[in-house]
């Protein structure tokens, strides 16, 4: 007997845009690049674009569609990212979603005391350690922007703090051209040489152009450095609805795709085949407070739609979820974290960052990260869907147990319950009386205790002593060079 396609496991997902809507947004994006153009404040990049066929007038560059289309064709359609130990970690393609931490906040909610203070390198190290211990956090960014080291040398301090405390893949921003180069030198020291880093990339660059349509020289420098090394990068312009982008989501998406395609074009013209995402940060804007919202429903809607356009090109996408505008680990934080994590997972975004943000991105919090880890676990189970096979349909087991029986003692239950039933690590399912006996702890208390437990007991894979020494020397020499170069 032939049973065609009987074994099925369909994941749960949604669509935001129709094929016709995707087409219209793409046409608008190409039109923006060709008729409006962008300010390219990098002389070499302007010359490169002009040679490729763009029209250059002063620092404004208008790019014909055929130039962009050729670059789309040459860009890799899937990227494999490894961990620090050269194990395959992230297959960035299709609708596969991976969640990562928040980053670059000037303030931190202290992992041990709950106090809000300026971010220190120690906070970034703690954030990386907590992320390393959380099974549903797939990759890591420096959780904060350190205020206790020279600003020009923060790159090297933050990279060392993260790479020493997690084996997971890293996404890194960087603050200057030379600092960016030094971070890659440090990553090469960890990997065992630049060739091994390129063969087993565990570091992804994150240069950020300025919306609308401005590419500063230092941002293009970072894009070129990553491209020259054939290292993956995520150019991430931020569209704030009604502020730096049209208030209509369709208009913001057209602008986001235009900026993303221009970033991709710069990378491909610099080095054909260099891995690059089609990325953006479509964000809400609160008209009452004139502040950025990183947890609005429009943000997840826009990012999911942006991902669908990226998928239509076969290119990887970038999301922002697990964040809150709240200042406390409260109901608002839980609601906003859960909504965005599930929505963007259903949207099939590839790398989804900023689990752990609070206060509109101005505070990084290890506690918020731990809460987000719980939500990501729930979302991953939901999105995984239902497997339908002869084994999971369980006809024989149902017949064996019969009316009025139970399935607790069945071998079938033992074989499948760990995969089928998601088990919380923080949420309480205990009877009320037992919950009282154990201290009547709310979610905030349980999260605080989990963070302290991780910091006290978690052990990650340590780097060899010679690598640690090399990192320390590169950091100190780099700090001296960067401070001398940029401070005066």
N, C-alpha and C positions, 0 to 999 in steps of 0.2 A: 504494500500500500504506500502510495506517495502522499505525504502531507506537506504541501508547499507552504513555506513561510510560517510554519506552526510555532516554532520557537521565536518569541518576540519579546523585546524589552525596549519599549518606547519611552524616551524621557519626556518630561513635562516641559512645555515651552509656550511662549506666545509670540505673536507678530504685532507690531505697532503700525507698520506702513504696508500699503499694498505695493505690488511691483510698479504700478504706474506712479505712485507717489515717490518711490525711490528714484525712478527715472527723472521726475521733475526736479527733485533736489539735486541730483547729479548735474543736470543741465544748467541749473542756476549756479552751481559751484563753478563749473567750467566758464560760465559767462562772467562771473565775478573776477576770475583770474585773467580773462582775456580783455575785459573792458574797464574794470576798476583797477586791477593790479594791486601790488603791495609795495610798501616801503622796505627795501632791502638795504640796510645800513652797513653792509659788508662789501667793500669794493671788489674783492676777488669773486664773491658770489654773483655780483651784478655782471661782471665780465663773463663769467661762466654761463649765466643764463642768456646773455646777449649772443654768445657764440652758438648756443643751442637753438636760437631762433626767436628769443624774446625781444620785445621792444623796450628799450631803456631810455628814460628821460629823467635826468638828475638822479634821485635815488628811488624813483618809482619804476617798477618793472611790471610789464604786462606780458603774460605767458600764453601763447597759442595752445589750443587744446591738444594738438598732435604731439607737442613736446611732453605734456603731462601724461598722455596716454602711453607713450613709449616708456616712460618711467614706471608707470603702473605695471606694465608688462614685465619689466626687468626685476621688479621687487619680489623677494621670496614670498610665497603664499603660506608658508608655515615656518615657525621658528622653534627649535628645541633648546630649552634652557636647562642647565645642569645645576647641581648643588656644589658646594665648596669641595666636596670629596669626589667630584666627577661622576656622580650618579645622575641618570636622567631624571629630571624633576618636573618640568612643565612642557607639555606639548601644546604650544600656542598656535591653535588652528581651529577652524570651524566654529563650533559653539561651546568649546570646552572652557569652563570658567575656573579661575584660580583667584583666591582672595589674599590681599596683603595689607600691611599696616599703614597707618597715617605717617606724616612726615613734616619737617620744616616749620613746626610751630615755635614761636619765640618763648612760649610758656609751656609748663608741664604740670600736670596734677601728680604730685609725688606718689610713687608707687607704694610707699610704706606709711606715710602720714596723711595723705589726702590733701596736703597743702598745695596751693597754686603758687608757683615761683618761676623765675626765669629758667629756661632749659639749660642744663649742664651736660657735659660729656657723660657724666655718671648716669644721668637719666636715660641717655640714648643707649648706653650699654645695658642698663636694666631692661629697657624696652625690647632690645634684641634678644635678651635671655628669655623674657616672658614669651615672645613670639616663637622662639625656638621650641619651647615646651608645649605649645598649643597645636594639637593635631590638625585642626581645620584652617590654620593660617599657613598658606602655601609658600609665601615669599615675604621679604622684609625690606622696609625702607628705614633710614635713620629717623627715629621717632622724636623729632624736634630739630631745632636749629640752635646749636650751642652758643650760649652767651658768655661763657667763662673762659674762652680761649680767643686769641686774636682773630678777628672776623675774616681777615684775608687767608687764614690758614685753617678755617673750620673744616674744609673738605677732608684734609688728611686725618684730623682728629676723629671726625665722625665715622669715616670709613673704618679706621682701626677699631673703634668701639663696637661697631656692628659685626665686622667679619670675625672678630675674636669670640663673639658670643652667640653666633648661630652658624649652622652649616647650610641653611636654606638659601635659595637664590636671592640676590639683592637688586634693588632698583635705586639709583643714585642720582641726585640733582647736580651737585657741583656749583661752585661760586665764581670761578674764573677759568680762563683758558689753561693757564699753567697748573692750577689746582686740579683741573680735570685730568691733565696728563699725568700728574703725580698719583692720582687715585688709580689710574690704569697700571702704573708702575707697581703700586702696592698690590693690586689684584694679580698681576703677573708673578710677583714674589710668592703669593699664596698658591697660585696654580702650578708653579714650577717652571715659569717662563712664558713669554708672550705667545709663543706658538701653541702651548698647551691651553692658555686662556682662550685663544681663538677657537681651538678644537672643542673645548668644553666650557663655553661661556656661562659663568654664574653671575655676571654683572650686566645690568641693563642701564643705559644712560637715559636721563629724563630732562632734555633741554626744553625750555618753555618760551616760545614766541609770545609776543604781546598782541592781544586782540584789541581793536580790529586791525589785522593785516600789517603788523610791524615786526620786522625781524632784526633785532639789535645785533651788532657785530659779535658781542661775546656769546650770544646764543648760537649764532651760525658757526662760530669757532668750535663750540662743543659738538655740534652736529657733524662737523667735518672731522674732528678728532675721532669720534666713534666710527664714522664711515671709513676712514683710512685704515682703521684696525679691523674692519668688517665685524664690529661688535654691534649687537642689537641696540636699538634706541626707540624711545617713545616721545616724539615731539608733542607736547601737551598744551596748546593754547587754551585759555579759559574764556568762555562766552557767558557773560552775565546778562540774563534776559532783561532788556530795557535799559541797560547801562552800557556795557561794551559790545552788545549785540542787539539785533532787533528783539522786541518783546515777544513777537510771535515765534513759536517754536520752529515753524517751517523756515522763517528767515534766519534764525539763529543756526539751524542745521545747515542751511546752504553756506553760511559764513564759516561754520566749523569745518565742513568738508573741504571748502576752498583752502582754508589755512592748513588743514591736514595734508591735502594733495600738494600744496606748495612745499611743505616740509619734506614730503616724500620725494618730490622732484629735486630739491636741493641735494638730498642724500644720494639719489641715484645718479645724478649728473656728476657728483663728486667721485663716487665709486659704484659702478654698475653692479647690482646684485647685493649691495649691503643691506642687511636686515633692518626693516623699519616698519613701525606700526602706522595705521591710519587712525590718529587719536585726537581727542579733544576732551574738554571738561565743560560740558553744557550745564550751567549752574543757575539756580534761582537767584532772584534779587528782591529783597524786601523793600517795597516802595515806602513803607511807613518809617523804617529805620535807616534806609539807604545802606544796608549791609548785605553782604553775600550770604545766601542760605545754602548750606551743603546737605540739606535733608528734605528739600521740598519735593513734592511728587513730580513737578515739572522736570526736575533734574534727572530722575530715573527714567521718566518718559523720553526725554531728549537723548540721554545716553543710550538707551535701548534702541531708539530709532537710528542714532548715529552708527551703532554697531551693525544694524541691518544694511546700511549703505556700505560699510566696510566689508561685510560678508559678501555683498554683491560684487565687489572687486576681488574677493578671495584674500583680503588683508586682515591682519590681527587688529583687535580693538582694545579699548582702554575704558575702565569705568571708575566710579567713585561711590562707595557704599559703606555701611557700618559706621557712619558718622552721625553726629547730632549737633544741633544748635543749642542744646541745653548746657547749663553750667554744672549740673549735678548728675550723678548716676541715678536718675529717677525714671518715672514712667515715660516722660517725653523721650528720654534717651533710648529706652527700650523700644518704644513705638517706631521712632525714626530709624534706628538701626535695623530692626526687623524688616520694615517696609522696603528699604533700599536694597538690602542684601537679597531678599527673595525676588524683588522686581528685576534686578539686574542679572541675577542668575537665570531667571526665566527668559530674559532677553538674550542670553547667550553671549554676553560680553566676555572677553578673554581674561585680561588681567584687571582685577577690580581692587583699587587701592583705597586707603584712608579708613580702614577699620581701626578705630581708636581715637578719631578726632572728636573734640568737644568745642563748644562755644564758636561755632562757625569756622572751625579750622585754626583758631588761635591757641588752642590747648591740646597737647597730646596726652593721652591717658592710658597707662597699662591696664587700669581697671576697665575702661571702655573696650579695650582690645579683648580682654578676657570675656566680657559680656558678648562681644561680637563673635568670638569663637563658638560660643554656644549656639548663637543664631545661625551661623554659617553651617554648623552641623545639621541643624533642622532643615535648612534650605537645601543642602546637598541631598539629604534623604528624600525630600519631596520631589526635587527635580529628577532624581534617578528614576522615578516612576515605578511601574509594576512589570515584573517579568512573568510572562505567561508561557509555561511549558507543561508537558505531561507531569513533571515532578512537582511544580508549584501548584497545579490545579488540584493535586492531592485527592483524586477520586478514590483510590484504594484505601487511603487513610480514613477518609470520611465513611466509607463503607465499613471498615473495621470497627471504628468507634461507635457508629450507629446512633440512633435517637437517644437523647438523654445522657450520653457519655461526655468525656472531656479529653482534651488533647495534650494535657500537661506531661504525661508519661510516655508519649509517643516518640520514637526515634526520629520521625520526620520533624517534629518540633525542635528537637535538640540540634538537628542538622542546619536548620534555617533561621532560628530566632535571632541570632546575632546579626545576620544580614538584614532581616526583614524589619526588626524592631529597633528604632533609634532610641538610645538610652541617654538621658540628660546627665550632665555632670554637675550642674549648678541648680537647675530648677527642682523644686520640691514636689514630690508625688506622695509624700508620707501622709498617713492619717493625721488628723489635727492634734490628737493627744501626743503622738510621738514627736511631732514638730515642736510642740510646747516643751516637752521633756528635754529636747536637744537645744533649747535656748531661744525658740521663737525667732529665728534669724530671718531677716528679709533678704532680698536679692543683693542689695548693696553690701551687706555684711558678708554674705557668702562669697561675693566677688573679691572683697578685700582679703579675706582669708586665703582664697586661691592664689592671689598674687603673692602674698607673703610666703605661702608654701612653696611656690615655684622658686622664688628668689633664695630661699633657704636650702632647697634640696635639689634643684635641677642641675644636672651635669650634662654638658654637651661635649661633642668631640673636640678635644683641644688641638690647637695647631702645634706643630713641632717647635722645639726651642729655637732652632736656627731660623725658622720662619718668623717667630715672634721677634727675634732680635733684628731681622731684616726690616720688619714693619716699623719697629721702634726707631731705627736709624732713618728710614725713609720719612717717617713722620717728623722727626726733629729737624732733619736737614731741609725738608719741605717747608716747615714752619718758618725757618730762618730765611729761606729763599723767597717765599711768598710775602713775608712781612717786609723785607727789604725792597721787593719789586713793586708792591702795590701801596705801601703806606706813605711813601714819600714821592 
